[in-house]
Amino acid sequence: MRTAPTAGWRVEVGHALAAPVEQPQLWLLGTLSFMLRGGLIILLLPIVVLPTQVEVRLMLGGSLGSGGFTPGFFVGVGAATVLSTGLVLVVLYGLSRLEAATFAKLSRDPELEIQLRVDPAARVRDLFVVQALTLIALLLAAVPLAAALGQVTYDEILRPTSTAPIYDRVLAQVMLPLTLLAVALPIVDLVSAAVTRRLLIGKSVGSAVSGSIGTLVRRPIRFLASAAVAWLALAAVVAATDTALGIAWQATRAAFLRTTSIADMLTSTAPLLVAVLLSGVFLSGLAVCGYVAAFRNALWTITSLRR
């Protein structure tokens, strides 16, 4: 009696792993989804050179005085907020379209036994609302972190507490709100994924929410296991890719620093080879992350809809 649910869940994980291989378009859609959800930024972190504390102060210029930030700084922040909000809305709409397209592909898999009441493409507007509410929930969870970051960064710029890099000092003081956000992220993702799948099979918004909560209450272990597998798999491949990118970037940087002119780069094959290596590592890592994102989408679909 106790082994049947485990065996059934393992079969579901197997179906989810096979789905992107059997339908390569799911792999492509998963890669696009990963990129739009911020995965591209995470992969670029190892090759981004962060400014020093002095450079941060120089960039702020006259926007930071002895009494705090000037009104001009907040005007700039407001303008940046408006532009970023517009970009976020475009991204959320793109994610909604990707969710609908992915679900439509998965519904054609006879092993998943998905019964559609409507065309998934017809639910893009509802999906957009769910994506927006998910983002709002994450922003609310991030409020303590944002408040702490602002105050701690301001204090460290004006009154450094040590000679360590500013990023290390700031990070050490915001671990609690950062941990709270890390806990909230998979929970919000779990609820959002379940509601999204039920909307896509034709349920109303109210029915999708109540049905998702009911399924979560009836099968909490399966839901938590799926969440753990999805997030741990994604975290593992992202960490491995970032590590490989960091090594490749150091080799690329060292090779180019040894050159003194464009002529040196044209006559030496080392810079070209390490640049090709860096590009290959990045594309390979992106492909693997895209596969895991596609696996995650398939796993959430199976877990959310199977009774």
DOKEPA-797033 format. One line per field, with one value per residue (C-alpha): y, x, z; residue in three letters; residue number from 1. Coordinates in nm, 4 decimals. Each point is the difference from the previous one (the first is absolute). Example, Ala and Ser with C-alpha at 12.3 -4.5 7.8 and 13.67 -1.06 7.14 Angstrom:
// residues 2
c2 <- (-0.4500/0.3440);
c1 <- (1.2300/0.1370);
c3 <- (0.7800/-0.0660);
r <- (ALA/SER);
k <- (1/2);
END
This chain:
// residues 307
c2 <- (0.0000/0.2403/-0.0829/0.0701/0.3815/0.0093/-0.2185/0.2119/0.3200/-0.1474/-0.0850/0.3594/0.1279/-0.2383/0.1322/0.3570/-0.0799/-0.1636/0.2711/0.2534/-0.2787/-0.1353/0.3514/0.2189/0.3067/-0.0272/0.0337/0.3220/0.1387/-0.0921/0.1832/0.3135/-0.0210/-0.0367/0.3052/0.2168/-0.0981/0.1484/-0.3055/0.1865/0.2574/-0.2742/-0.1692/0.3294/0.0718/-0.1797/0.2217/0.3297/0.2188/0.1742/0.3587/0.0693/0.2158/0.2990/-0.0545/-0.0246/0.3307/0.1617/-0.1288/0.1544/0.3312/0.2901/-0.2233/-0.0911/0.2711/0.0050/0.0087/-0.2903/-0.0343/0.3161/0.0532/-0.0490/-0.3548/-0.0887/0.1541/-0.2276/-0.2973/0.0834/0.0185/-0.3286/-0.1545/0.1027/-0.1410/-0.3226/-0.0417/0.0170/-0.2562/-0.2282/0.0117/-0.1056/-0.2839/-0.1177/-0.0069/-0.1968/-0.2473/-0.0408/-0.0846/-0.2457/-0.1709/-0.0426/-0.1313/-0.2411/-0.1354/-0.0451/-0.2127/-0.2045/-0.0634/-0.1980/-0.2562/-0.2995/-0.1152/0.3175/-0.0454/0.3724/0.0843/0.3493/0.1976/0.3040/0.0939/0.0966/0.3019/0.1394/0.0257/0.2292/0.2938/-0.2023/-0.1306/0.3568/0.0849/-0.3024/0.0925/0.3572/-0.1153/-0.2380/0.2856/0.2183/-0.2788/-0.0322/0.3778/0.0058/-0.2775/0.2030/0.3238/-0.0763/-0.0840/0.3159/0.2182/-0.1616/0.0256/0.3702/0.0908/-0.2284/0.1101/0.3666/-0.0528/-0.1971/0.2668/0.2791/-0.1946/-0.3264/-0.2583/-0.1803/-0.0133/-0.2950/0.0564/0.1888/-0.2885/-0.2399/0.2471/0.0680/-0.3680/-0.0928/0.2422/-0.1012/-0.3788/-0.0182/0.1794/-0.1832/-0.3330/0.0985/0.0780/-0.3308/-0.1854/0.1969/-0.0494/-0.3755/0.0319/0.2751/-0.1942/-0.3137/0.1725/0.1977/-0.3110/-0.1957/0.2825/0.0552/-0.3639/-0.0082/0.3175/-0.1554/-0.3007/0.2373/0.0561/0.3377/0.2122/-0.0840/-0.3691/-0.0009/0.1560/-0.2212/-0.3129/0.0719/0.0552/-0.3147/-0.2099/0.1456/-0.0887/-0.3535/-0.0744/0.2256/-0.2493/-0.0420/0.3755/0.0678/-0.2791/0.1420/0.3489/-0.1312/-0.1947/0.2919/0.2608/-0.2168/-0.1102/0.3600/0.1217/-0.2791/0.0697/0.3780/-0.0389/-0.2384/0.2323/0.3070/-0.1852/-0.1063/0.3507/0.1486/-0.2256/0.0651/0.3736/0.0123/-0.1813/0.2339/0.3095/-0.1135/-0.0778/0.3393/0.1876/-0.1542/0.1695/0.3619/0.0811/-0.1215/-0.1311/-0.2277/-0.1407/-0.0644/-0.1761/-0.2121/-0.2813/-0.0142/0.2899/-0.1400/-0.3495/0.1082/0.2309/-0.2943/-0.2106/0.2649/0.0209/-0.3782/-0.0265/0.2714/-0.1545/-0.3492/0.1242/0.1880/-0.3133/-0.2120/0.2641/0.0137/-0.3755/0.0154/0.2851/-0.2128/-0.2952/0.2264/0.1120/-0.3591/-0.1139/0.2793/-0.0851/-0.3673/0.0683/0.2677/-0.1911/-0.3631/-0.1142);
c1 <- (0.0000/0.2840/0.2111/-0.2696/-0.0007/0.3805/0.0070/-0.2709/0.1899/0.3182/-0.1874/-0.1218/0.3563/0.1055/-0.2743/0.1064/0.3656/-0.0924/-0.2395/0.2642/0.1878/-0.3095/-0.1161/0.3083/-0.2214/-0.0627/0.3760/0.0022/-0.3014/0.1632/0.3170/-0.1957/-0.1924/0.3234/0.1476/-0.3078/-0.0179/0.3433/0.2113/0.2056/0.1029/0.0985/0.2197/0.1725/0.0894/0.3395/0.1198/-0.1373/0.2564/-0.1687/0.1049/0.2052/-0.1208/0.1891/-0.1523/-0.3485/0.0559/0.1249/-0.3045/-0.2324/0.1822/-0.2026/-0.3010/0.1355/0.0609/0.0800/-0.3720/-0.0882/-0.1141/-0.0979/-0.3419/0.1650/0.0933/-0.3608/-0.1143/0.2444/-0.1178/-0.3615/0.0801/0.1886/-0.2949/-0.2436/0.2222/0.0648/-0.3725/-0.0748/0.2725/-0.1338/-0.3509/0.1389/0.1922/-0.3089/-0.2011/0.2773/0.0048/-0.3778/0.0283/0.2802/-0.2025/-0.2940/0.2199/0.1809/-0.3238/-0.1425/0.3022/-0.0236/-0.3712/0.0856/0.1934/-0.2362/0.1874/-0.0939/-0.3746/-0.0783/-0.3632/-0.0378/-0.3245/0.1300/0.2922/0.2918/0.0699/-0.3408/0.1085/0.2989/-0.1783/-0.0749/0.3557/0.1272/-0.2010/0.1426/0.3536/-0.0557/-0.1387/0.2935/0.2417/-0.1847/0.0219/0.3737/0.0460/-0.1825/0.2257/0.2991/-0.1027/0.1994/0.3050/-0.0309/-0.0393/0.2993/0.2133/-0.0724/0.0844/0.3020/0.1481/-0.0440/0.1669/0.2887/0.0698/0.0137/0.1372/0.1717/0.0036/0.3113/0.2482/-0.1779/-0.1676/-0.3270/-0.1984/0.1274/-0.0815/-0.3503/-0.0761/0.1086/-0.2543/-0.3029/0.0114/-0.3269/-0.2247/0.1861/-0.0827/-0.3663/-0.0133/0.1682/-0.2675/-0.2874/0.1188/-0.0724/-0.3286/-0.1281/0.1260/-0.1817/-0.3375/0.0395/0.0911/-0.2991/-0.2470/0.1453/-0.0445/-0.3601/-0.0777/0.1473/-0.2333/-0.2973/-0.0727/-0.1223/0.2308/-0.1881/-0.0149/0.3702/0.0987/-0.2249/0.0925/0.3714/-0.0269/-0.2098/0.2495/0.2853/-0.1780/-0.0824/0.3466/0.2472/0.2871/-0.0233/-0.0182/0.2952/0.2019/-0.0681/0.0961/0.3217/0.0974/-0.0797/0.1864/0.2974/0.0489/-0.0108/0.2299/0.2495/0.0278/0.0154/0.2755/0.1954/-0.0392/0.1047/0.3063/0.1001/-0.0631/0.2134/0.2923/-0.0410/-0.0292/0.3216/0.1838/-0.1480/0.0815/0.3572/0.0530/-0.1250/0.1941/0.3213/-0.0611/0.1046/-0.1678/-0.2510/0.2900/0.0988/-0.3526/0.0000/0.3349/-0.0613/-0.2521/-0.0230/-0.2491/-0.2207/0.0032/-0.0888/-0.2737/-0.1494/0.0306/-0.1829/-0.2778/-0.0301/-0.0248/-0.2657/-0.2130/0.0343/-0.0973/-0.2969/-0.1150/0.0218/-0.1839/-0.2654/-0.0460/-0.0410/-0.2517/-0.1956/0.0168/-0.1275/-0.2964/-0.0900/0.0364/-0.2223/-0.2591/-0.0080/0.0042/-0.2700/-0.2468/0.0374/-0.2569);
c3 <- (0.0000/0.0719/-0.3021/-0.2610/0.0330/-0.0126/-0.3083/-0.1627/0.0743/-0.1443/-0.3179/-0.0184/0.0353/-0.2769/-0.2305/0.0765/-0.0767/-0.3300/-0.1189/-0.1215/-0.1795/-0.1730/-0.0919/-0.0603/-0.0353/0.3745/0.0469/-0.2023/0.1863/0.3314/-0.1006/-0.0919/0.3274/0.1965/-0.1685/0.0562/0.3669/0.0588/-0.0724/-0.2588/0.2610/0.2453/-0.2607/-0.0801/0.3634/-0.0107/-0.2865/0.1307/0.1722/0.2928/0.0771/0.3103/0.2868/-0.1411/-0.3445/0.1516/0.1765/-0.3225/-0.1916/0.2574/-0.0357/0.1333/0.0607/0.3428/0.2560/0.3680/0.0778/-0.2279/-0.3584/-0.1878/-0.1678/-0.3386/0.0980/0.0769/-0.3296/-0.1801/0.2013/-0.0886/-0.3717/0.0175/0.1849/-0.2738/-0.2741/0.1898/0.0696/-0.3712/-0.0687/0.2736/-0.1491/-0.3375/0.1663/0.1903/-0.3207/-0.1690/0.2888/-0.0263/-0.3673/0.0720/0.2745/-0.2380/-0.2816/0.2314/0.1418/-0.3494/-0.0927/0.3201/-0.0523/-0.3137/0.2023/0.0442/0.3105/0.1887/-0.0607/0.0036/-0.0740/-0.1488/0.0153/-0.1880/-0.2198/0.2312/-0.2217/0.0984/0.3637/-0.0550/0.1651/0.3130/0.0008/-0.0200/0.3114/0.1837/-0.1049/0.1190/0.3352/0.0372/-0.0594/0.2526/0.2587/-0.0610/0.0218/0.3328/0.1251/-0.1190/0.1767/0.3189/-0.2111/-0.2097/0.3086/0.1671/-0.3132/-0.0405/0.3582/0.0337/-0.3331/0.0907/0.3380/-0.1489/-0.2625/0.2580/0.2991/-0.1029/0.2773/-0.1304/-0.2854/-0.1664/-0.3396/0.0335/-0.1465/0.2664/0.2773/-0.1301/-0.0579/0.3522/0.1461/-0.2092/0.0396/0.1968/-0.2557/-0.2778/0.1657/0.0349/-0.3726/-0.0830/0.2009/-0.1543/-0.3587/-0.0379/0.1916/-0.2293/-0.3004/0.1143/0.0395/-0.3234/-0.1994/0.1320/-0.0695/-0.3479/-0.1019/0.1116/-0.1899/-0.3116/0.0076/0.0056/0.3690/0.1219/0.2127/0.3217/-0.0834/-0.0911/0.3326/0.2133/-0.1945/0.0325/0.3738/0.0373/-0.1945/0.2013/0.3253/-0.1162/-0.1391/0.1787/-0.0124/-0.3761/-0.0530/0.2297/-0.1602/-0.3459/0.1170/0.1557/-0.3133/-0.2328/0.2017/0.0958/-0.3611/-0.1213/0.2793/-0.0751/-0.3727/0.0529/0.2607/-0.2247/-0.2993/0.1964/0.1308/-0.3514/-0.1330/0.2766/-0.0914/-0.3734/0.0602/0.2031/-0.2789/-0.2618/0.2018/0.0607/-0.3700/-0.1134/0.2689/-0.1342/-0.3347/-0.0469/-0.3323/-0.2547/-0.2066/0.2893/0.0149/-0.3753/-0.0006/0.3111/0.0104/0.3807/0.0411/-0.2758/0.1451/0.3529/-0.1354/-0.1910/0.3155/0.2044/-0.2607/-0.0100/0.3784/0.0095/-0.2765/0.1457/0.3448/-0.1421/-0.1824/0.3159/0.2045/-0.2720/0.0204/0.3779/-0.0393/-0.2497/0.2398/0.2782/-0.2124/-0.0842/0.3616/0.1290/-0.2644/0.0988/0.3751/-0.0158/-0.2171/0.0998/0.2541);
r <- (MET/ARG/THR/ALA/PRO/THR/ALA/GLY/TRP/ARG/VAL/GLU/VAL/GLY/HIS/ALA/LEU/ALA/ALA/PRO/VAL/GLU/GLN/PRO/GLN/LEU/TRP/LEU/LEU/GLY/THR/LEU/SER/PHE/MET/LEU/ARG/GLY/GLY/LEU/ILE/ILE/LEU/LEU/LEU/PRO/ILE/VAL/VAL/LEU/PRO/THR/GLN/VAL/GLU/VAL/ARG/LEU/MET/LEU/GLY/GLY/SER/LEU/GLY/SER/GLY/GLY/PHE/THR/PRO/GLY/PHE/PHE/VAL/GLY/VAL/GLY/ALA/ALA/THR/VAL/LEU/SER/THR/GLY/LEU/VAL/LEU/VAL/VAL/LEU/TYR/GLY/LEU/SER/ARG/LEU/GLU/ALA/ALA/THR/PHE/ALA/LYS/LEU/SER/ARG/ASP/PRO/GLU/LEU/GLU/ILE/GLN/LEU/ARG/VAL/ASP/PRO/ALA/ALA/ARG/VAL/ARG/ASP/LEU/PHE/VAL/VAL/GLN/ALA/LEU/THR/LEU/ILE/ALA/LEU/LEU/LEU/ALA/ALA/VAL/PRO/LEU/ALA/ALA/ALA/LEU/GLY/GLN/VAL/THR/TYR/ASP/GLU/ILE/LEU/ARG/PRO/THR/SER/THR/ALA/PRO/ILE/TYR/ASP/ARG/VAL/LEU/ALA/GLN/VAL/MET/LEU/PRO/LEU/THR/LEU/LEU/ALA/VAL/ALA/LEU/PRO/ILE/VAL/ASP/LEU/VAL/SER/ALA/ALA/VAL/THR/ARG/ARG/LEU/LEU/ILE/GLY/LYS/SER/VAL/GLY/SER/ALA/VAL/SER/GLY/SER/ILE/GLY/THR/LEU/VAL/ARG/ARG/PRO/ILE/ARG/PHE/LEU/ALA/SER/ALA/ALA/VAL/ALA/TRP/LEU/ALA/LEU/ALA/ALA/VAL/VAL/ALA/ALA/THR/ASP/THR/ALA/LEU/GLY/ILE/ALA/TRP/GLN/ALA/THR/ARG/ALA/ALA/PHE/LEU/ARG/THR/THR/SER/ILE/ALA/ASP/MET/LEU/THR/SER/THR/ALA/PRO/LEU/LEU/VAL/ALA/VAL/LEU/LEU/SER/GLY/VAL/PHE/LEU/SER/GLY/LEU/ALA/VAL/CYS/GLY/TYR/VAL/ALA/ALA/PHE/ARG/ASN/ALA/LEU/TRP/THR/ILE/THR/SER/LEU/ARG/ARG);
k <- (1/2/3/4/5/6/7/8/9/10/11/12/13/14/15/16/17/18/19/20/21/22/23/24/25/26/27/28/29/30/31/32/33/34/35/36/37/38/39/40/41/42/43/44/45/46/47/48/49/50/51/52/53/54/55/56/57/58/59/60/61/62/63/64/65/66/67/68/69/70/71/72/73/74/75/76/77/78/79/80/81/82/83/84/85/86/87/88/89/90/91/92/93/94/95/96/97/98/99/100/101/102/103/104/105/106/107/108/109/110/111/112/113/114/115/116/117/118/119/120/121/122/123/124/125/126/127/128/129/130/131/132/133/134/135/136/137/138/139/140/141/142/143/144/145/146/147/148/149/150/151/152/153/154/155/156/157/158/159/160/161/162/163/164/165/166/167/168/169/170/171/172/173/174/175/176/177/178/179/180/181/182/183/184/185/186/187/188/189/190/191/192/193/194/195/196/197/198/199/200/201/202/203/204/205/206/207/208/209/210/211/212/213/214/215/216/217/218/219/220/221/222/223/224/225/226/227/228/229/230/231/232/233/234/235/236/237/238/239/240/241/242/243/244/245/246/247/248/249/250/251/252/253/254/255/256/257/258/259/260/261/262/263/264/265/266/267/268/269/270/271/272/273/274/275/276/277/278/279/280/281/282/283/284/285/286/287/288/289/290/291/292/293/294/295/296/297/298/299/300/301/302/303/304/305/306/307);
END
